[in-house]
Amino acid sequence: MAKMDTKAVPAATLRRWEREQARLRAAVVTEDTERWQREPGWAGLQRVGGVDLSYVKGDDGSACASLVVLSYPGLEVLYEDYRMVAVSAPYVAGFLAFREVPFLVEAVQRLQQEQPGLRPQVLLVDGNGLLHQRGFGVACHLGVLTDLPCVGVAKNLLYVDGLVRDELHKEQIRSLQKKGDTFPLTGTSGAVLGMALRGCNSSSKPLYISVGHRICLETAVRLVKSCCKYRIPEPIRQADIRSRAYIQKQMCSPPADVPSGLNRKDRTDLGEESHFGRNDEDLQH
């Protein structure tokens, strides 16, 4: 994703976006609200969704918005929806949701209208939730607008509230020896903003999990772990794979064996099929 200098965006627009974030943030629920979340073994959880926006190479104004719904715990694709969309809002650090969330909300609404029985009981979102400059990342934004439980899943650490990828952080990453190992992301304020999670044994690169809406952090981490066949949780991974395949089909070009800039090790980490789409929200390094 191309990054845009905030100077190119009118100050009035940024102020309006900040006000909107503050208004919606008041509706965020950071605890479990669903019956399945309280049931032993999550017996009532049957459908987990994943969303992604994949951009056409060389054109950050054209993208494919993707929603997939997988069975749980089998993680088989039950539903998929793709639409090519024209992205007009600029990318500004801290405001990714205003660029991408409207298309994802529309995808959820189409599902609700066309196949309501397949509505996901929880969404995994490629981006951050409470781990955000103003505590309201894309996973929170999507959760509040759809009223669905949402979890933020990021590949890279957002530098906020004193969180940095320093030697201490790297040492903590090295302490993640096996799938499911975690450590808290504690800011200088003392707040735990999320958790770093090793998603699989074959990749030492952690995921950064944060609450989006209507789920607690412990449940969010446990859910993401249970959805990981590879480093990336399967709902997001499938949304990314399928949206990129759709773009290639639309562009009438055969799929490449290895995406540009991806080495063999990275491809193995992500299950030999995907490079997990665009940059994470607000990566500041």
C-alpha positions as CSV (number, residue, x, y, z in Angstrom):
1,M,0.0,0.0,0.0
2,A,1.3,3.4,-1.0
3,K,1.7,5.7,2.0
4,M,0.4,9.3,1.7
5,D,1.8,12.3,3.4
6,T,-0.7,13.7,5.8
7,K,0.0,17.2,4.4
8,A,-1.9,16.1,1.3
9,V,-5.1,15.6,3.3
10,P,-7.0,18.7,4.5
11,A,-6.7,19.3,8.2
12,A,-10.4,19.6,8.4
13,T,-10.7,16.0,7.1
14,L,-8.3,14.7,9.7
15,R,-10.2,16.5,12.4
16,R,-13.5,15.0,11.2
17,W,-12.0,11.5,11.1
18,E,-10.7,11.9,14.6
19,R,-14.1,13.0,15.9
20,E,-15.7,10.0,14.1
21,Q,-13.2,7.6,15.7
22,A,-13.8,9.1,19.1
23,R,-17.6,8.8,18.7
24,L,-17.5,5.2,17.5
25,R,-14.8,4.2,20.1
26,A,-17.4,4.8,22.8
27,A,-19.3,1.8,21.5
28,V,-16.4,-0.6,21.7
29,V,-17.0,-3.6,24.0
30,T,-13.7,-5.3,25.2
31,E,-15.2,-8.3,26.9
32,D,-16.9,-11.5,25.7
33,T,-20.5,-11.0,24.8
34,E,-21.5,-14.2,23.0
35,R,-22.8,-17.5,24.4
36,W,-20.2,-19.5,22.4
37,Q,-17.4,-17.6,24.1
38,R,-18.5,-18.9,27.5
39,E,-19.2,-22.5,26.5
40,P,-16.6,-25.2,27.2
41,G,-14.7,-25.9,24.0
42,W,-16.8,-23.2,22.2
43,A,-19.3,-25.8,21.2
44,G,-21.6,-23.1,19.7
45,L,-18.9,-21.6,17.4
46,Q,-19.6,-22.8,13.9
47,R,-18.5,-19.9,11.6
48,V,-15.4,-17.7,11.6
49,G,-15.0,-15.0,9.0
50,G,-11.9,-13.3,7.5
51,V,-11.7,-10.0,5.5
52,D,-9.0,-8.5,3.3
53,L,-8.5,-5.8,0.7
54,S,-5.9,-6.7,-1.9
55,Y,-4.6,-4.0,-4.1
56,V,-3.9,-4.2,-7.8
57,K,-0.1,-4.1,-8.3
58,G,0.9,-0.5,-9.2
59,D,-2.5,0.9,-8.6
60,D,-3.4,1.8,-5.0
61,G,-6.8,3.1,-6.1
62,S,-8.0,-0.3,-7.3
63,A,-8.5,-3.3,-5.0
64,C,-10.5,-6.4,-4.4
65,A,-12.6,-6.5,-1.2
66,S,-12.9,-10.1,0.1
67,L,-15.0,-11.8,2.8
68,V,-14.7,-15.5,3.4
69,V,-16.6,-17.6,6.1
70,L,-15.0,-20.8,7.3
71,S,-16.5,-23.6,9.3
72,Y,-15.2,-24.0,12.8
73,P,-13.3,-26.0,13.9
74,G,-12.8,-27.6,10.5
75,L,-11.7,-24.3,8.8
76,E,-13.4,-25.2,5.4
77,V,-14.6,-22.4,3.2
78,L,-18.4,-22.1,3.4
79,Y,-18.8,-18.7,1.7
80,E,-16.8,-16.3,-0.4
81,D,-17.5,-12.9,-1.8
82,Y,-15.2,-10.7,-3.9
83,R,-15.8,-7.3,-5.5
84,M,-13.4,-5.0,-7.3
85,V,-13.6,-1.6,-5.7
86,A,-12.4,1.9,-6.5
87,V,-10.6,3.2,-3.4
88,S,-10.7,7.0,-3.3
89,A,-9.9,7.9,0.3
90,P,-6.2,8.5,0.9
91,Y,-4.1,6.3,3.2
92,V,-3.1,8.2,6.3
93,A,-1.4,6.6,9.3
94,G,-4.0,6.0,12.0
95,F,-7.0,6.3,9.6
96,L,-6.9,3.1,7.5
97,A,-10.5,2.3,8.3
98,F,-11.8,5.3,6.4
99,R,-10.0,3.9,3.3
100,E,-11.0,0.3,3.6
101,V,-13.8,-0.4,6.1
102,P,-16.8,0.8,3.9
103,F,-16.1,-1.9,1.4
104,L,-15.9,-4.6,4.1
105,V,-19.1,-3.4,5.7
106,E,-20.8,-3.7,2.3
107,A,-19.5,-7.3,2.0
108,V,-21.0,-8.2,5.4
109,Q,-24.3,-6.6,4.4
110,R,-24.4,-8.6,1.2
111,L,-23.9,-11.8,3.1
112,Q,-26.6,-10.9,5.6
113,Q,-29.1,-10.2,2.7
114,E,-28.2,-13.2,0.5
115,Q,-27.2,-16.0,2.9
116,P,-28.0,-14.9,6.5
117,G,-27.5,-18.4,7.8
118,L,-23.8,-18.1,7.0
119,R,-23.2,-14.9,8.8
120,P,-19.9,-15.2,10.7
121,Q,-20.0,-15.3,14.5
122,V,-16.7,-13.6,14.7
123,L,-14.4,-11.8,12.2
124,L,-10.6,-11.9,12.0
125,V,-9.3,-8.6,10.5
126,D,-6.0,-7.9,8.8
127,G,-5.0,-4.9,11.0
128,N,-5.1,-3.6,14.6
129,G,-7.9,-3.1,17.1
130,L,-7.2,-1.4,20.4
131,L,-3.5,-1.4,19.5
132,H,-3.7,2.0,17.8
133,Q,-2.8,5.6,18.3
134,R,-6.3,6.5,19.5
135,G,-7.3,3.0,20.6
136,F,-9.6,2.5,17.6
137,G,-8.0,0.6,14.7
138,V,-9.7,-1.0,11.7
139,A,-10.8,-4.1,13.7
140,C,-12.6,-1.9,16.2
141,H,-14.1,0.2,13.4
142,L,-15.4,-2.8,11.5
143,G,-16.7,-4.4,14.6
144,V,-18.7,-1.4,15.8
145,L,-20.3,-0.8,12.3
146,T,-21.2,-4.5,11.8
147,D,-21.9,-5.2,15.5
148,L,-19.9,-8.4,15.1
149,P,-17.1,-9.7,17.4
150,C,-13.8,-8.7,15.7
151,V,-10.2,-9.5,16.3
152,G,-7.2,-7.5,15.0
153,V,-4.4,-9.6,13.6
154,A,-1.3,-7.7,12.5
155,K,2.0,-9.0,11.1
156,N,4.1,-6.1,12.3
157,L,4.3,-4.2,15.5
158,L,2.7,-0.7,15.6
159,Y,4.9,1.8,17.5
160,V,2.4,3.3,19.9
161,D,2.5,4.0,23.7
162,G,6.2,3.3,23.9
163,L,6.0,-0.1,22.1
164,V,9.1,-0.5,19.9
165,R,11.0,-3.3,18.2
166,D,14.1,-2.9,20.4
167,E,16.4,-5.6,21.7
168,L,14.1,-6.4,24.6
169,H,11.2,-7.0,22.1
170,K,13.5,-9.1,19.9
171,E,14.5,-11.2,23.0
172,Q,10.8,-11.7,23.8
173,I,10.2,-12.9,20.3
174,R,13.0,-15.4,20.6
175,S,11.3,-16.7,23.8
176,L,8.4,-17.8,21.7
177,Q,9.5,-21.4,21.2
178,K,6.4,-23.1,19.9
179,K,2.9,-22.6,18.5
180,G,0.7,-20.8,21.0
181,D,3.5,-19.1,23.0
182,T,2.7,-15.5,23.8
183,F,3.8,-12.4,25.6
184,P,1.9,-9.2,26.4
185,L,2.3,-5.9,24.6
186,T,2.4,-3.5,27.5
187,G,2.7,0.2,26.8
188,T,4.6,2.7,28.9
189,S,1.1,3.7,30.2
190,G,0.9,0.3,31.8
191,A,-2.0,-0.8,29.6
192,V,-1.8,-4.2,27.9
193,L,-2.7,-3.3,24.3
194,G,-2.5,-6.8,22.8
195,M,-0.5,-10.0,22.7
196,A,2.3,-11.3,20.5
197,L,1.5,-14.8,19.4
198,R,3.5,-17.5,17.7
199,G,1.0,-18.9,15.2
200,C,2.8,-22.0,14.1
201,N,5.9,-24.0,14.8
202,S,7.3,-23.5,11.3
203,S,7.6,-19.7,11.6
204,S,9.2,-17.7,14.4
205,K,7.6,-14.5,13.3
206,P,4.9,-13.5,15.7
207,L,1.4,-12.1,15.1
208,Y,0.2,-9.1,17.0
209,I,-3.3,-9.7,18.4
210,S,-5.6,-7.0,19.7
211,V,-9.2,-6.7,20.7
212,G,-11.6,-5.3,18.1
213,H,-15.0,-5.5,19.5
214,R,-17.2,-7.8,21.7
215,I,-14.4,-10.2,22.6
216,C,-11.8,-10.2,25.4
217,L,-8.0,-10.5,24.7
218,E,-7.7,-14.0,26.1
219,T,-10.5,-15.3,23.9
220,A,-9.1,-13.4,20.9
221,V,-5.6,-15.0,21.3
222,R,-7.0,-18.5,21.8
223,L,-9.2,-18.1,18.7
224,V,-6.4,-16.9,16.5
225,K,-4.2,-19.8,17.7
226,S,-6.9,-22.3,16.9
227,C,-7.3,-20.9,13.4
228,C,-3.6,-21.1,12.4
229,K,-2.5,-23.9,10.1
230,Y,0.4,-21.7,9.0
231,R,1.6,-18.4,10.4
232,I,-1.5,-16.5,9.3
233,P,-4.9,-17.5,10.6
234,E,-6.8,-19.4,8.0
235,P,-9.8,-17.0,7.6
236,I,-7.5,-14.1,6.7
237,R,-5.1,-16.3,4.7
238,Q,-8.0,-17.6,2.6
239,A,-9.4,-14.1,2.1
240,D,-6.0,-12.9,0.9
241,I,-5.4,-15.9,-1.4
242,R,-8.8,-15.7,-3.0
243,S,-8.8,-12.0,-3.4
244,R,-5.5,-12.1,-5.2
245,A,-6.6,-14.9,-7.4
246,Y,-9.7,-12.9,-8.3
247,I,-7.5,-9.9,-9.2
248,Q,-5.3,-12.1,-11.4
249,K,-8.4,-13.5,-13.1
250,Q,-9.8,-10.0,-13.7
251,M,-6.4,-8.8,-15.1
252,C,-6.3,-11.9,-17.3
253,S,-2.8,-12.8,-16.1
254,P,-1.6,-16.2,-14.9
255,P,-0.7,-16.5,-11.2
256,A,3.0,-16.1,-10.4
257,D,4.8,-19.0,-8.7
258,V,6.2,-16.6,-6.1
259,P,4.8,-13.1,-5.5
260,S,7.3,-10.3,-6.2
261,G,9.6,-9.6,-3.3
262,L,8.8,-12.9,-1.5
263,N,11.5,-15.3,-0.8
264,R,11.1,-19.1,-0.4
265,K,11.3,-18.9,3.4
266,D,8.5,-16.3,3.6
267,R,6.4,-18.4,1.2
268,T,6.9,-21.4,3.5
269,D,5.9,-19.4,6.5
270,L,2.6,-18.5,5.0
271,G,1.7,-21.9,3.7
272,E,3.2,-21.8,0.2
273,E,0.2,-19.9,-1.2
274,S,0.1,-16.2,0.0
275,H,2.1,-13.2,1.1
276,F,-0.7,-11.9,3.2
277,G,-1.6,-8.9,1.3
278,R,-1.0,-5.3,2.0
279,N,1.1,-3.6,4.7
280,D,-0.4,-3.7,8.2
281,E,-2.2,-0.6,9.4
282,D,0.0,2.3,10.4
283,L,3.4,0.5,10.3
284,Q,5.8,3.3,11.3
285,H,9.2,1.8,10.6
